[in-house]
Amino acid sequence: MLKRNWIQGWYVWLLALLLASSVVMAEPPAATAPPATTDAAAFDFGDEGLSPEQAFAFGKPRWEGDKLYLSWVVAPNHYLYKDRFIVKTHQVNGVVVGETQLPDGKKKTDEFFGNIEALYEHAEIVIPLKLTDANQPGNFVLELGWRGCEEGRICYPEELQAFKVGVSAPAALTWETTSVPVAQTAATTTEPVPEQDAIAQRLASGNTVLTLLGFLGFGLLLAFTPCVFPMIPILSGIIVGQKNLTPRKAFVLSLVYVLAMAVTYTIAGVLAGVFGQNLQATFQNVWVLAGFSAIFVLLALSMFGFYELQMPSAIQSRLNNLSNRQEGGNLVGVAVMGMLSALIVGPCVAAPLAGALIYIGNTGDALLGGMALFALSIGMGIPLLLVGTSAGKWLPRAGGWMEAIKAVFGVMLLGVAIWLLERVLPSSVSLLLWAALLVLSAIFLGALTPLTTESTGWRKLWKGVGILVLVYGCLVLVGSTTGKGELWQPLRGFGAANAATESTALPFRTVTTLDAVNEALADAKGQTVMLDFYADWCVTCKEMEKYTFSDPAVQAQLRTAVLLKADVSKTTPESKALLQHFKISGPPAIVFFSKDGQELRQYRQVGFMPAAAFAAHLDKALK
């Protein structure tokens, strides 16, 4: 009993030590005020805020010398965006309308639109306007749109108005408000909105219950992504290692794991939204990952029956008495494992998570944002809860079958350990570890054990499976020597075809600081730019590289674009500043810039996107 109790509870102390050391090593987030509203879709009209009409007062138009003058009086500490003016004409009769002339603005870095020209105090645009016949009046419908912000506080919605304009010699002007033409209204409503921004808007304006149910559904979809799926063998391994397992006990343990994961995920998300600091990224360092992987290795060894700790008898008796008096030790260990799994195993960012973080950052409403994150986490945990609970009903209670099941989960835990170490190890070393796991598993399956005349059909089947695993393990071992092989394509580095594939890799320019990004954007004037936020520990980023960026259609679309890769693998002041500047909580995220260096926010992409969908996305973004 002492050995089994120790196996069930020893990792609690290791997990607590690992958590304490990682928190000490991690740089705490700076205690800064919540960021100001920067998303133009989120508006905050507080008690002290001006109305749009007060902030940007549209003056009386005038027509002088074949020119139409339109002006705005901008309130103090407010500004208009030069490039956000909309000037369109419809139903033109008897006049010639020239190209609109915009005033020069003051260059500034805007938190939402990036590098812009801002118009302060007074803004005036000039429209050349000439009668085709001086003896005949002319008329047209003028459509005007403008957008502005209060410095560091409010972003106002876009103002869109239409006017019936009549002109006649020598300088008579009539001006009458009318409805916005239907054609333009349809055009403006179909402007694309990034998925994460649409989710943030839905969170801000939708029904709370329906919104939370939506986030629960998002979580269910995310449960089977590479960043969450490894939690299944983790929880299953914990359940299998328990003594006297019942469905009720399996459910309680699973529930504790899922709730601990959800609470931790929620707290980490709220902190990221309020302070702009991704707590999960802090845990993606070699020491934390190596320590967490070592715990999985030790758990796996105990399942193989190789592991036994010998401690002084006084400590053994104390631990034994504690284990016999309470089950709390087991629950605490499972809770700590769930908490660390949320921080270490699944740090990748998806659109629903990014949407909730944008909402929290823009509004400061950590309560509703946290509720959305908790619903998202519970959705991610529902499959884990089902798998863990069913283990208590379906797993055999004793005998050889149980030992075989435990060995299978031991192999799965070793696989999770290698999967975590892949984030910080060279690919050749990772493949070597996978090869070792496959070869050793093949040996335990009996690949090298001779068959006898008494061997059963099952014994022959497992030997055949073992031989296949052994052969594949050898191929992975060979692939590790090239430095280019992958687990599912171990021989990728061999042959002319593979060399050709390598030669067609996209020519990304790596940048690690905001200054480097700005320099690259300045160098790329006249070309569209794609900036890919990447980290070595981000599994989804590697999926984008392997399945999306390698697609011929995607590469053809990107042939004329300047490609930048923002490497945020290491949590440094420079990488934090880069993420905070673009309001990105973490990779993967892709940002596009127009030929004049302005961000095309409506085409920002967060999370994985398949090749076909991404090619269609590029077709719009690069135009």
C-alpha positions in Angstrom: 0.0 0.0 0.0 2.9 2.4 0.8 4.3 2.0 -2.7 1.0 2.6 -4.4 0.1 5.6 -2.1 3.5 7.2 -2.8 3.1 6.7 -6.6 -0.3 8.4 -6.4 0.9 11.4 -4.3 4.6 11.9 -4.9 4.2 14.1 -8.0 2.2 16.6 -6.0 5.4 17.8 -4.3 7.3 17.8 -7.6 4.6 19.8 -9.3 4.5 22.3 -6.4 8.3 22.7 -6.6 8.2 23.1 -10.4 5.4 25.8 -10.1 7.3 27.7 -7.4 10.6 27.7 -9.3 8.9 28.7 -12.6 7.1 31.6 -10.9 10.4 32.8 -9.4 12.2 32.5 -12.7 9.4 34.2 -14.6 9.4 38.0 -15.0 6.2 39.3 -13.4 4.1 41.5 -15.6 4.4 45.2 -15.1 1.7 46.8 -13.1 0.4 49.1 -15.7 -3.1 50.6 -16.2 -5.5 48.8 -18.5 -4.9 49.9 -22.1 -7.0 52.5 -23.6 -9.7 51.7 -26.1 -8.1 51.2 -29.5 -10.5 49.0 -31.5 -12.6 51.3 -33.7 -15.5 48.8 -33.2 -15.6 49.3 -29.5 -16.9 52.8 -28.4 -16.9 54.3 -24.9 -19.1 57.3 -24.5 -18.5 58.1 -20.8 -20.0 60.9 -18.8 -17.1 63.2 -19.8 -17.0 62.2 -23.4 -18.1 64.5 -26.2 -20.7 63.4 -28.7 -19.4 62.8 -32.3 -21.1 66.1 -33.4 -19.3 68.0 -30.7 -16.0 66.3 -31.2 -16.0 66.8 -35.0 -18.3 69.7 -35.9 -19.1 69.7 -39.6 -19.0 73.4 -40.8 -21.0 75.2 -43.5 -19.9 74.2 -47.0 -18.9 76.9 -49.4 -18.3 77.0 -53.2 -15.7 79.5 -54.4 -13.8 79.7 -57.6 -14.8 76.3 -58.9 -13.9 74.6 -55.7 -16.1 73.2 -53.0 -14.7 73.6 -49.4 -15.8 71.2 -46.7 -14.5 71.8 -43.2 -14.6 70.3 -39.7 -13.8 71.9 -36.3 -11.9 69.3 -34.2 -12.3 69.6 -30.5 -9.1 69.8 -28.3 -7.4 66.5 -27.7 -9.3 64.9 -30.6 -8.2 64.1 -34.1 -9.5 62.9 -37.5 -7.9 60.2 -39.6 -6.7 61.7 -42.9 -7.0 58.3 -44.7 -10.5 57.6 -43.4 -12.4 60.3 -45.3 -15.0 58.9 -47.7 -15.9 61.2 -50.6 -18.2 59.8 -53.3 -20.6 61.4 -55.8 -23.8 59.9 -57.2 -26.4 61.1 -59.7 -24.2 63.8 -61.2 -25.9 66.2 -63.5 -24.4 69.3 -65.2 -21.2 69.4 -63.2 -17.7 68.0 -63.4 -16.3 66.8 -60.0 -12.5 66.6 -59.7 -10.3 64.5 -57.4 -10.6 65.4 -53.7 -7.7 67.2 -52.1 -6.9 66.3 -48.6 -4.9 68.4 -46.1 -1.6 67.4 -44.7 -1.8 65.8 -41.3 0.5 65.2 -38.4 2.2 61.8 -38.5 1.6 59.7 -35.4 1.5 56.1 -34.3 -2.1 55.2 -33.6 -2.8 52.3 -31.2 -5.3 50.7 -33.6 -4.4 51.8 -37.2 -0.6 52.0 -36.7 1.3 54.8 -38.5 -1.3 57.4 -39.6 -1.7 61.1 -40.4 -3.9 62.9 -37.8 -5.8 66.1 -38.4 -6.0 68.4 -35.3 -8.0 71.5 -34.5 -9.3 72.1 -38.1 -9.6 69.9 -41.1 -10.6 71.1 -44.6 -10.9 69.1 -47.8 -11.3 70.6 -51.2 -13.3 69.2 -54.1 -12.8 70.7 -57.6 -16.3 71.4 -58.9 -17.1 73.0 -62.2 -20.4 73.6 -64.1 -20.5 72.0 -67.6 -22.6 74.9 -68.7 -22.3 78.2 -66.9 -25.9 79.1 -67.8 -27.4 75.9 -66.5 -27.4 74.8 -62.8 -26.0 71.4 -61.8 -26.6 69.0 -59.0 -25.4 65.7 -57.5 -25.5 63.6 -54.4 -22.4 63.8 -52.2 -21.5 61.1 -49.8 -19.2 62.0 -46.9 -17.7 59.8 -44.3 -15.2 60.6 -41.5 -13.7 58.9 -38.5 -11.8 60.2 -35.5 -10.7 59.6 -31.9 -10.1 61.3 -28.6 -6.5 61.0 -27.7 -5.9 57.9 -25.6 -9.6 57.4 -24.7 -12.4 57.1 -27.3 -12.6 55.8 -30.8 -15.7 57.1 -32.4 -17.8 55.2 -35.0 -17.5 56.2 -38.6 -19.8 59.0 -39.6 -21.5 58.5 -42.9 -23.8 61.1 -44.4 -25.2 62.1 -47.8 -26.3 65.5 -49.1 -28.1 66.8 -52.2 -25.9 69.5 -53.6 -27.0 72.1 -56.1 -24.8 74.7 -57.8 -25.4 77.6 -60.2 -23.5 80.6 -61.5 -22.0 82.7 -60.2 -21.5 81.0 -56.7 -24.9 79.8 -55.5 -24.8 76.7 -53.4 -27.7 74.7 -52.0 -27.1 71.9 -49.5 -29.7 69.4 -48.3 -29.3 66.3 -46.2 -30.5 63.1 -47.8 -30.3 59.3 -47.2 -27.1 57.4 -47.9 -27.4 55.7 -51.4 -28.3 52.0 -51.1 -25.4 50.9 -53.2 -22.9 52.5 -50.8 -24.7 51.2 -47.7 -24.4 47.6 -49.0 -20.7 48.2 -49.8 -19.8 49.4 -46.4 -21.7 46.6 -44.6 -19.8 43.9 -46.5 -16.4 45.2 -45.5 -14.6 42.2 -44.0 -14.1 42.1 -40.2 -11.4 39.9 -38.6 -13.0 36.9 -36.9 -11.4 37.8 -33.5 -12.8 41.4 -33.8 -16.3 40.1 -34.8 -16.2 37.8 -31.7 -15.2 40.8 -29.5 -18.0 42.9 -31.0 -20.5 40.0 -30.3 -19.3 39.8 -26.8 -19.8 43.5 -26.3 -23.3 43.8 -27.8 -24.9 40.4 -27.8 -27.1 38.5 -25.4 -24.9 37.4 -22.5 -26.3 33.9 -22.2 -26.2 33.2 -25.9 -22.6 34.7 -26.0 -21.5 32.3 -23.3 -23.1 29.4 -25.0 -21.3 30.4 -28.1 -17.9 30.4 -26.3 -18.8 27.0 -24.9 -19.2 25.8 -28.5 -15.9 27.4 -29.5 -14.3 25.5 -26.7 -15.7 22.2 -27.9 -14.2 22.8 -31.3 -10.8 23.8 -29.8 -10.7 20.6 -27.7 -9.4 18.6 -30.6 -6.7 20.9 -31.7 -3.0 20.0 -31.2 -2.7 22.4 -28.3 -5.4 20.8 -26.3 -5.5 17.2 -27.5 -2.4 16.0 -25.5 -4.3 16.7 -22.3 -6.4 13.6 -23.0 -3.5 11.1 -22.3 -2.4 13.3 -19.3 -5.8 13.0 -17.6 -6.2 9.3 -18.7 -2.8 8.4 -17.3 -3.7 10.0 -13.9 -7.0 8.1 -13.9 -5.5 4.8 -14.8 -2.9 5.1 -12.0 -5.6 5.2 -9.3 -6.4 2.4 -6.8 -9.9 1.1 -6.4 -11.2 3.2 -9.4 -14.9 3.6 -9.7 -16.9 5.7 -12.1 -17.7 8.2 -9.4 -14.1 8.6 -8.4 -13.1 8.9 -12.0 -15.7 11.6 -12.5 -14.5 13.6 -9.4 -10.9 13.4 -10.5 -11.7 14.4 -14.0 -13.9 17.3 -12.8 -11.1 18.6 -10.5 -8.7 18.5 -13.4 -11.0 20.3 -15.8 -12.1 22.9 -13.3 -8.5 23.6 -12.3 -7.6 24.0 -16.0 -10.6 26.2 -16.6 -9.9 28.5 -13.7 -6.2 28.8 -14.5 -7.0 29.5 -18.2 -9.5 32.1 -17.2 -7.2 33.9 -14.8 -4.3 33.8 -17.3 -6.6 35.2 -20.0 -7.9 38.0 -17.9 -4.4 39.0 -17.0 -3.4 39.0 -20.6 -6.3 41.1 -21.6 -5.8 43.7 -18.8 -2.0 43.9 -18.8 -1.1 42.7 -22.3 1.0 39.9 -20.7 0.6 36.4 -21.9 1.3 34.3 -18.8 1.3 31.1 -20.8 4.2 32.3 -22.9 6.2 32.8 -19.7 6.1 29.1 -19.0 7.4 28.2 -22.4 11.1 28.0 -21.3 13.4 25.1 -21.4 13.5 24.6 -17.6 9.7 24.5 -17.1 9.2 22.3 -20.1 12.0 19.9 -19.1 10.7 19.7 -15.5 7.1 19.0 -16.7 8.4 16.4 -19.2 10.4 14.7 -16.4 7.2 14.3 -14.3 5.6 12.5 -17.2 8.6 10.3 -17.6 8.4 9.3 -13.9 4.7 8.7 -14.1 5.2 6.5 -17.2 7.9 4.5 -15.4 5.6 3.9 -12.5 3.0 2.5 -14.9 5.6 0.2 -16.5 6.2 -1.3 -13.0 9.9 -0.2 -12.9 9.5 2.6 -10.4 9.8 2.2 -6.7 11.0 4.8 -4.1 12.6 3.8 -0.9 12.4 6.4 1.8 13.1 6.5 5.5 10.6 4.5 7.5 9.4 7.6 9.5 8.6 9.5 6.4 6.9 6.4 4.9 4.7 6.0 7.9 3.7 9.7 7.9 2.8 9.6 4.2 0.9 6.3 4.6 -1.2 7.8 7.5 -2.0 10.9 5.5 -3.0 8.9 2.5 -5.2 6.6 4.6 -7.0 9.5 6.3 -7.8 11.6 3.3 -8.1 11.6 -0.4 -7.3 15.3 -0.6 -3.7 14.5 -1.6 -4.9 12.9 -4.8 -7.3 15.7 -5.6 -4.6 18.4 -5.0 -2.2 16.6 -7.3 -4.8 16.3 -10.0 -5.7 20.0 -9.6 -2.1 21.1 -9.8 -1.6 19.0 -12.9 -4.7 20.6 -14.5 -3.4 24.0 -13.6 0.0 23.4 -15.1 -1.5 21.7 -18.2 -3.4 24.9 -18.9 -0.2 27.0 -18.6 2.3 24.7 -20.3 0.5 22.3 -22.6 -1.9 24.6 -24.5 -0.5 28.1 -25.0 -1.6 28.7 -28.6 -4.0 31.5 -29.4 -7.2 31.0 -31.5 -9.7 33.5 -32.7 -12.3 33.0 -29.8 -9.5 33.5 -27.2 -8.2 36.5 -29.1 -11.7 38.0 -29.3 -12.2 37.7 -25.6 -8.8 39.3 -24.9 -9.5 42.2 -27.3 -12.8 42.8 -25.5 -11.2 42.8 -22.1 -8.4 45.1 -23.2 -10.7 47.5 -24.9 -13.5 47.8 -22.3 -11.7 46.7 -19.1 -14.7 44.4 -18.4 -12.8 41.6 -16.9 -16.0 40.0 -15.4 -17.8 39.3 -18.7 -14.5 38.6 -20.5 -13.5 36.2 -17.8 -17.0 34.5 -17.9 -16.4 34.0 -21.7 -13.0 32.5 -21.1 -14.3 30.2 -18.4 -17.1 29.0 -20.8 -14.5 28.5 -23.5 -12.3 26.5 -21.0 -15.3 24.3 -19.9 -16.0 23.6 -23.6 -12.4 22.5 -24.0 -12.7 20.3 -20.9 -16.0 18.5 -21.7 -14.3 15.8 -23.9 -11.7 15.4 -21.1 -14.4 15.0 -18.6 -16.1 12.3 -20.8 -12.9 10.4 -21.4 -11.8 10.5 -17.8 -15.2 9.5 -16.4 -15.6 6.6 -18.9 -12.2 5.3 -17.9 -13.6 4.4 -14.5 -16.3 2.3 -16.2 -14.5 0.6 -19.1 -11.1 -0.1 -17.8 -10.4 -3.6 -16.4 -10.0 -3.7 -12.6 -7.1 -6.2 -12.3 -5.0 -8.8 -14.1 -2.8 -8.8 -17.1 -5.2 -6.6 -19.1 -4.9 -3.8 -16.6 -1.1 -3.9 -16.7 -1.2 -3.8 -20.5 -3.5 -0.8 -20.4 -1.3 1.0 -17.9 1.7 0.3 -20.2 -0.2 1.9 -23.2 -0.9 5.0 -21.2 2.7 5.0 -20.1 3.8 5.2 -23.7 1.3 8.0 -24.3 2.7 10.0 -21.4 6.2 9.5 -22.8 4.9 10.8 -26.1 3.5 13.9 -24.4 6.9 14.5 -22.7 8.6 14.4 -26.1 5.9 16.6 -27.7 6.6 19.2 -25.0 10.4 19.0 -25.5 10.0 19.5 -29.2 9.3 23.2 -28.5 12.9 23.8 -27.3 14.9 20.9 -28.8 16.5 20.8 -32.3 14.3 18.7 -34.7 17.0 16.1 -35.1 17.1 15.5 -31.3 13.3 15.3 -31.1 13.2 12.7 -33.9 15.9 10.7 -32.1 13.7 10.6 -29.0 10.6 9.6 -31.0 12.7 6.9 -32.7 13.8 5.6 -29.3 10.2 5.5 -28.0 9.0 3.6 -31.1 11.9 1.1 -31.1 11.5 0.4 -27.3 7.7 0.0 -27.7 8.3 -2.4 -30.6 10.5 -4.5 -28.4 7.9 -4.7 -25.6 5.4 -5.7 -28.2 7.6 -8.7 -29.0 9.0 -7.6 -32.3 12.3 -9.4 -31.4 10.9 -12.2 -29.4 10.7 -15.6 -31.3 7.3 -17.2 -31.7 6.7 -20.8 -30.5 4.3 -23.4 -31.6 2.2 -22.6 -28.6 1.9 -18.9 -29.6 -1.6 -17.7 -29.8 -3.1 -15.6 -32.6 -3.1 -12.5 -30.4 0.6 -13.1 -29.7 1.3 -13.3 -33.4 -0.7 -10.2 -34.1 1.1 -8.1 -31.5 4.5 -9.3 -32.9 3.4 -8.2 -36.3 2.4 -4.8 -35.0 5.7 -4.6 -33.1 7.7 -5.3 -36.3 5.8 -2.5 -38.1 6.5 -0.1 -35.2 10.2 -1.2 -35.2 10.6 -0.6 -38.9 9.0 2.8 -38.7 11.1 3.7 -35.7 14.2 2.8 -37.7 13.1 5.1 -40.5 12.6 7.9 -38.0 16.0 7.2 -36.6 17.5 7.6 -40.1 15.5 10.7 -40.7 16.9 12.3 -37.6 20.3 12.3 -39.2 19.3 14.6 -42.0 18.0 17.4 -39.8 15.0 17.8 -42.2 12.9 14.8 -41.4 9.6 14.9 -39.6 7.8 12.3 -37.5 5.2 11.6 -40.2 7.7 12.2 -43.0 10.9 10.7 -41.7 12.7 10.5 -45.0 11.8 14.1 -46.1 15.5 15.1 -46.3 16.4 12.5 -48.9 16.1 12.7 -52.7 15.8 15.3 -55.4 12.1 15.8 -54.9 12.6 16.7 -51.3 15.4 19.1 -52.2 13.1 20.8 -54.6 10.5 21.1 -51.9 13.0 22.7 -49.6 14.1 25.2 -52.3 10.5 26.5 -52.6 10.2 27.5 -48.9 8.9 31.1 -48.5 11.7 33.7 -48.1 10.7 35.1 -44.7 12.8 37.9 -43.2 13.0 37.3 -39.4 12.4 40.3 -37.1 12.5 40.4 -33.4 12.0 44.0 -32.4 9.5 46.8 -33.3 12.3 48.9 -34.8 13.2 46.0 -37.1 9.5 45.8 -38.2 9.3 49.5 -38.9 12.6 49.4 -40.8 11.3 46.5 -42.9 8.1 48.3 -43.6 10.0 51.4 -44.7 12.1 49.2 -47.1 9.0 47.7 -48.6 7.3 50.9 -49.7 5.2 50.1 -52.8 4.8 46.4 -51.8 2.3 44.6 -49.7 3.7 43.1 -46.5 2.7 40.1 -44.5 4.0 39.8 -41.0 3.7 36.4 -39.4 4.0 36.2 -35.6 5.7 32.9 -34.8 7.2 31.0 -31.8 9.1 27.7 -31.6 6.8 26.5 -28.9 3.6 27.3 -30.8 2.3 24.1 -32.3 -0.3 25.9 -34.5 2.5 28.0 -36.0 4.3 24.9 -37.1 1.0 23.6 -38.6 0.8 26.8 -40.6 4.3 26.4 -41.9 3.9 22.7 -42.7 0.4 22.6 -44.2 -0.5 26.2 -45.3 2.7 28.1 -46.3 3.9 25.1 -48.3 0.9 25.0 -50.5 1.6 26.0 -54.1 -1.5 28.2 -54.4 -0.5 30.1 -51.2 3.1 30.5 -52.4 1.9 31.8 -55.8 -0.2 34.5 -54.0 2.7 35.5 -51.8 5.3 35.7 -54.6 5.0 39.5 -54.9 4.7 40.3 -51.2 7.3 41.1 -48.7 7.3 38.4 -46.0 8.3 39.1 -42.4 8.4 36.6 -39.5 8.2 38.1 -36.0 9.9 35.5 -33.8 8.5 35.8 -30.3 9.8 32.4 -29.1 11.7 34.1 -26.2 9.8 36.3 -23.7 12.0 39.4 -23.7 11.2 43.1 -23.3 11.5 43.4 -27.1 9.1 40.6 -27.9 6.6 41.9 -25.3 6.8 45.4 -26.9 6.2 43.9 -30.3 3.1 42.0 -29.3 1.7 44.9 -27.3 2.2 47.4 -30.1 0.1 45.2 -32.4 -2.3 44.3 -29.6 -1.6 40.6 -30.2 -1.9 38.2 -27.2 0.3 35.6 -28.7 1.1 33.5 -31.8 -0.1 32.4 -34.3 -1.2 35.7 -35.8 -0.7 37.2 -39.3 -0.9 40.9 -40.0 -1.0 42.5 -43.5 0.2 46.0 -44.5 -0.8 48.0 -47.6 1.7 49.4 -50.1 1.9 52.6 -48.1 2.7 50.8 -44.9 -0.7 51.0 -43.2 -2.0 47.9 -41.5 -5.0 46.2 -43.2 -6.7 45.4 -39.9 -9.8 43.9 -41.5 -7.6 41.1 -42.9 -5.7 40.2 -39.7 -5.8 36.4 -39.1 -5.4 34.7 -35.7 -5.0 30.9 -35.4 -4.7 28.2 -37.9 -6.2 28.5 -41.4 -6.2 25.7 -44.0 -4.3 26.3 -47.3 -7.4 26.7 -49.5 -9.1 29.2 -47.1 -5.8 31.1 -46.6 -5.3 31.4 -50.4 -8.7 32.9 -50.7 -8.0 35.2 -47.8 -4.7 36.3 -49.5 -6.6 37.0 -52.7 -8.5 39.7 -50.9 -5.8 41.0 -48.5 -3.1 41.4 -51.1 -5.3 43.5 -53.4 
